[in-house]
Amino acid sequence: MTSVEPLADLRRKIDAIDEALLALMNRRAAVAREVAKAKIASGEENCFYRPEREAVVLRRIKAMNHGPLRDDMVTGFFRELMSACLALEKPLQVAFLGPEGTFTQQAALKHFGHAIEVAPLPAIDEIFREVERGASQFGVVPVENSTEGVVTHTLDSFLNSPVLICGEVELRIHHNLMSSHDSLSQITEVFSHQQSLAQCREWLDRRLPGAKRTSVNSNAEAARLAGLQSGSGAIAGEVAAELYHLKILEKNIEDEPDNTTRFLVIGQQPVASTGHDKTSLLVSTKNQPGALYQILEPLAHYGISMTKIESRPSRRGMWDYVFFVDIEGHRDDANVVAALNTLEQRVGMIKVLGSYPRAVL
């Protein structure tokens, strides 16, 4: 029978480790302040956040982790530490699809940590304008869901916006039915974002077939309305239930168990290569035989993997379309440079929306 170390001794060990951790975290914060001074001395003043640097650090931490803590726990801890240290240099202003309590806010906090100044806005196009005019240094917008596909408002906003994609966030989405009432039988109307209503369609058909489904700008707005209107419920995340003092009547009501939404981080500054990057393109071509082949062939020729392609109306004429394309690699990689040079000669217009680190977790 193995001996067990006395509980008091184990607690003393934890206390000693905690003291060491606290000292090291403050040492890191002190060095972060020195980094800020060095950046200011070199002429940087507006934004000290570097997406590529953070991605490299988190991947390094993940590679070094051997447990028992999970990778997502470890990277989440270090992201918060980096967020707090960056706030000592200069807090970030980040816009997201509001109000408070949306999944987009959760994505923003997952990517940047909690030591940021947030700006909840009511519409996706307003997030783009907020970043364009420099009121917020970054914005976070939803771009696609694994169940319901692309968020068209986000893609359309890139058509005329000069902002760049600086990063991506993948967030596992759990939907909950919440209300101020105590049972489903009291609910005659359900508020939620149109995407969330679609992602829970089968559950609603089965459990609330007679309830009216009303689409609103965000899940957090749905929760707010459900708290005000008798006989109503909302589909939203747990954070929204807490913010608007609602009871969660049913958890995880999404139809697909792996329901995940991808978000894009937008800003004004290009991001350097990390070696684990994506590049997003906007391509316009004439409506003629072989037009799509003209786009795809250079990617295949230079060994570039395409991870996504989506067409949208160009708004320049009837049946005129543009393609949104995601590829692996950075715009400065030699094979990507060669492919883009070939594409420029074949298509009517090509716009690089940004090169950015692939989501770490």
C-alpha positions in Angstrom: 0.0 0.0 0.0 1.5 3.3 -1.1 1.8 6.1 1.5 -0.1 9.3 1.0 1.6 12.6 1.8 -0.2 14.5 4.6 -2.8 17.1 3.3 -1.1 19.9 5.2 2.2 19.3 3.5 0.5 19.2 0.1 -1.2 22.5 0.8 2.1 24.0 1.8 3.6 22.9 -1.6 0.6 24.5 -3.4 1.1 27.7 -1.5 4.8 27.8 -2.4 4.0 27.1 -6.1 1.4 29.9 -6.0 3.9 32.4 -4.6 6.4 31.4 -7.3 3.7 31.7 -10.0 2.7 35.2 -8.8 6.3 36.4 -8.8 6.8 35.1 -12.3 3.6 36.7 -13.6 4.6 40.0 -12.2 8.1 39.6 -13.7 6.5 39.0 -17.0 4.3 42.1 -16.6 7.4 44.2 -15.8 9.1 43.0 -19.0 5.9 43.8 -20.9 6.2 47.4 -19.7 9.8 47.5 -21.0 8.6 46.1 -24.3 6.1 49.0 -24.5 8.9 51.5 -23.9 11.0 49.9 -26.6 8.1 50.1 -29.1 7.4 53.7 -28.3 11.1 54.5 -28.7 11.0 52.9 -32.2 8.0 55.0 -33.2 5.1 52.6 -32.4 2.3 54.3 -30.4 -1.1 53.3 -31.8 -1.4 49.5 -31.2 1.1 47.2 -29.4 -0.9 44.0 -30.1 0.7 41.7 -32.6 -1.5 38.7 -33.7 1.4 36.8 -35.1 3.5 37.1 -31.9 0.6 35.9 -29.8 -0.1 32.9 -32.1 3.5 31.8 -32.0 3.6 32.0 -28.2 0.4 30.0 -27.8 1.5 27.3 -30.2 4.8 27.1 -28.3 3.0 26.7 -25.0 0.7 24.1 -26.5 3.6 22.1 -27.8 5.4 22.1 -24.4 2.3 21.1 -22.5 2.4 17.5 -21.3 -0.6 17.6 -18.9 -2.4 16.9 -16.8 -4.0 20.2 -17.8 -5.6 20.1 -21.2 -4.2 22.2 -24.0 -7.2 24.5 -24.2 -6.9 25.2 -20.4 -3.2 26.0 -20.7 -3.5 28.3 -23.8 -6.6 30.0 -22.2 -4.5 30.8 -19.1 -1.6 32.2 -21.1 -4.0 34.2 -23.3 -5.4 35.9 -20.3 -1.9 36.5 -18.9 -0.9 38.1 -22.2 -4.1 40.1 -22.3 -3.4 41.5 -18.8 0.2 42.3 -19.7 -0.8 44.0 -22.9 -3.3 46.2 -21.0 -0.4 47.5 -18.9 1.1 48.7 -22.2 -2.1 50.0 -23.8 -5.6 48.5 -23.6 -7.1 47.3 -26.8 -10.5 48.6 -28.0 -12.4 45.7 -29.6 -15.8 46.0 -31.3 -18.2 43.1 -31.6 -21.8 42.2 -32.4 -23.7 43.3 -29.4 -25.4 43.7 -27.0 -23.5 42.2 -24.1 -23.8 38.4 -23.9 -23.5 37.4 -27.6 -21.5 34.5 -28.9 -19.4 37.2 -30.8 -18.5 38.7 -27.5 -17.4 35.2 -26.2 -15.3 34.9 -29.4 -13.7 38.3 -28.8 -12.8 37.3 -25.2 -11.5 33.9 -26.3 -9.2 35.6 -28.8 -8.1 38.7 -26.9 -8.7 37.8 -23.2 -10.7 39.8 -20.8 -8.4 42.8 -20.3 -9.8 44.7 -23.3 -12.2 47.6 -23.7 -15.2 46.4 -25.5 -17.6 48.2 -27.9 -20.8 46.2 -28.5 -22.5 47.3 -31.7 -25.9 46.4 -33.1 -24.9 45.4 -36.7 -22.0 43.8 -38.6 -21.6 46.8 -41.0 -21.2 49.1 -38.0 -18.3 47.0 -36.7 -16.6 47.4 -40.0 -17.1 51.2 -39.9 -15.9 51.4 -36.3 -12.6 49.8 -37.3 -12.3 51.8 -40.5 -12.5 55.1 -38.6 -10.1 53.9 -35.9 -12.6 54.1 -33.0 -11.8 50.5 -32.2 -8.5 48.9 -33.1 -10.0 45.5 -33.9 -13.5 44.0 -34.5 -14.8 40.5 -34.3 -17.5 39.3 -36.8 -19.1 35.9 -37.4 -18.4 34.5 -40.9 -19.6 30.9 -41.0 -21.3 28.2 -39.0 -20.8 24.5 -39.4 -24.5 23.9 -39.6 -26.0 26.8 -41.4 -23.0 28.0 -43.6 -21.8 31.5 -44.3 -22.9 34.8 -42.7 -23.6 36.8 -45.8 -23.6 40.2 -44.1 -20.0 39.7 -43.2 -18.9 38.6 -46.7 -20.8 41.5 -48.3 -19.1 44.0 -45.9 -15.7 43.1 -47.3 -16.7 44.2 -50.8 -16.2 47.9 -50.2 -14.3 47.9 -46.9 -10.5 48.5 -46.7 -10.1 46.6 -43.4 -7.9 43.5 -43.3 -8.5 40.1 -41.7 -6.0 39.8 -38.8 -7.1 36.5 -37.2 -9.8 33.9 -36.8 -11.6 32.3 -33.8 -13.5 29.0 -33.7 -16.1 28.8 -31.0 -18.1 25.7 -30.1 -21.7 26.9 -29.9 -24.1 25.6 -27.3 -27.7 26.9 -27.5 -30.0 27.1 -24.6 -33.8 27.8 -24.3 -34.3 30.4 -21.5 -37.2 32.3 -20.1 -38.5 34.1 -17.1 -41.2 31.3 -16.9 -40.8 27.9 -15.3 -41.8 25.6 -18.1 -41.9 25.2 -21.9 -45.7 25.0 -21.8 -45.8 28.7 -20.9 -43.9 29.8 -24.0 -45.8 31.0 -27.1 -42.9 33.0 -28.8 -39.2 32.3 -29.2 -36.7 35.1 -29.9 -33.3 34.5 -31.4 -30.9 35.4 -34.2 -32.0 33.9 -37.5 -28.9 31.6 -37.5 -29.6 30.3 -34.1 -33.3 29.6 -34.9 -32.0 27.6 -37.9 -29.5 25.7 -35.9 -32.2 24.6 -33.5 -35.0 24.0 -36.0 -35.5 20.3 -35.3 -35.6 20.8 -31.6 -38.1 23.6 -32.0 -40.3 21.5 -34.3 -40.3 18.7 -31.7 -40.6 20.6 -28.4 -42.2 23.9 -29.3 -44.1 23.3 -32.5 -46.8 26.0 -31.9 -44.5 28.8 -30.7 -43.9 31.8 -33.0 -40.2 32.2 -34.0 -39.1 35.8 -34.2 -35.7 36.7 -35.6 -33.8 39.6 -33.9 -30.3 41.1 -34.3 -28.5 39.0 -31.7 -29.1 36.2 -29.2 -28.4 38.7 -26.4 -31.1 41.0 -27.7 -33.4 37.9 -27.8 -32.6 37.3 -24.1 -33.3 40.9 -23.2 -36.7 40.8 -25.0 -37.6 37.4 -23.3 -37.1 39.1 -20.0 -39.5 41.8 -20.8 -42.3 40.0 -22.7 -44.7 37.6 -21.0 -45.1 34.2 -22.7 -41.7 34.4 -24.5 -38.4 32.6 -24.4 -35.0 33.0 -26.1 -32.3 30.9 -27.6 -28.9 32.1 -26.4 -25.8 31.2 -24.5 -25.4 30.8 -20.8 -23.8 34.3 -20.4 -27.0 35.9 -21.8 -29.1 34.0 -19.2 -26.9 35.4 -16.4 -26.9 38.9 -17.8 -30.7 39.1 -18.2 -31.7 37.0 -15.2 -33.4 34.2 -17.1 -33.9 30.6 -16.2 -32.3 28.0 -18.6 -35.2 25.5 -19.2 -33.3 23.3 -21.7 -29.5 23.1 -22.4 -27.7 22.3 -25.6 -30.7 22.3 -27.9 -28.6 22.7 -31.1 -29.5 20.1 -33.7 -25.8 19.3 -34.5 -23.6 18.2 -31.6 -20.5 19.6 -33.1 -22.1 23.0 -33.9 -19.2 25.5 -34.3 -19.0 29.1 -35.5 -16.0 30.7 -37.1 -15.3 34.3 -36.4 -12.9 36.8 -38.1 -10.8 39.4 -36.4 -10.6 42.6 -38.5 -8.2 45.5 -38.2 -6.1 47.9 -40.3 -2.6 46.5 -40.0 -1.2 43.6 -42.0 0.0 40.5 -40.0 3.4 38.9 -40.5 3.9 35.3 -41.2 3.9 32.7 -38.4 4.4 29.5 -40.6 0.8 28.4 -39.8 -1.3 30.9 -41.7 -4.3 31.4 -43.9 -4.9 34.0 -46.6 -8.4 35.2 -47.7 -9.0 36.5 -51.2 -11.8 38.3 -53.0 -11.8 37.4 -56.7 -13.9 38.7 -59.5 -14.0 37.1 -62.9 -16.1 37.2 -66.1 -19.1 34.9 -66.5 -17.6 32.7 -69.1 -16.8 29.0 -69.6 -13.7 28.0 -67.6 -13.8 31.1 -65.3 -13.7 29.1 -62.1 -10.9 26.9 -63.5 -8.8 30.0 -64.1 -9.0 30.7 -60.4 -8.4 27.2 -59.1 -5.6 26.0 -61.5 -2.8 28.3 -60.2 -3.5 27.2 -56.6 -3.2 23.5 -57.6 -0.1 24.3 -59.8 1.8 25.8 -56.9 0.6 23.2 -54.3 -1.7 25.5 -52.3 -4.6 24.0 -50.4 -7.9 25.8 -50.7 -9.9 25.5 -47.5 -13.0 27.4 -48.7 -14.7 29.0 -51.7 -18.0 31.0 -51.6 -19.7 33.1 -54.3 -21.7 36.2 -53.6 -23.4 38.8 -55.9 -21.0 41.6 -56.7 -23.8 44.2 -56.6 -22.4 45.7 -59.8 -24.8 44.0 -62.2 -27.4 41.2 -62.5 -25.8 37.7 -62.3 -22.4 39.2 -61.7 -20.6 37.3 -58.9 -17.4 37.5 -56.8 -15.6 34.6 -55.1 -14.4 34.5 -51.5 -11.5 32.1 -51.3 -9.5 30.9 -48.3 -6.1 29.2 -48.9 -3.4 27.9 -46.7 -0.2 29.9 -46.4 0.8 33.6 -46.1 0.7 36.2 -48.9 4.5 36.5 -48.5 5.2 32.8 -49.0 6.9 32.2 -52.3 4.3 29.8 -53.7 1.5 32.1 -52.7 3.2 35.1 -54.3 3.6 33.1 -57.5 0.0 31.9 -57.5 -1.4 35.4 -56.9 0.8 36.8 -59.7 -0.7 34.3 -62.1 -4.2 35.0 -60.8 -3.8 38.7 -61.4 -3.3 38.0 -65.1 -6.4 35.8 -65.4 -9.1 37.5 -63.4 -10.9 40.9 -63.5 -10.0 41.8 -59.9 -8.2 40.2 -57.0 -8.1 41.7 -53.5 -6.1 40.1 -50.6 -8.4 40.5 -47.6 -5.6 39.5 -45.2 -3.1 36.8 -44.2 -3.4 35.8 -40.6 -2.6 33.0 -38.1 -4.8 29.9 -38.2 -6.9 29.5 -35.0 -4.8 27.9 -32.3 -7.7 26.1 -30.5 
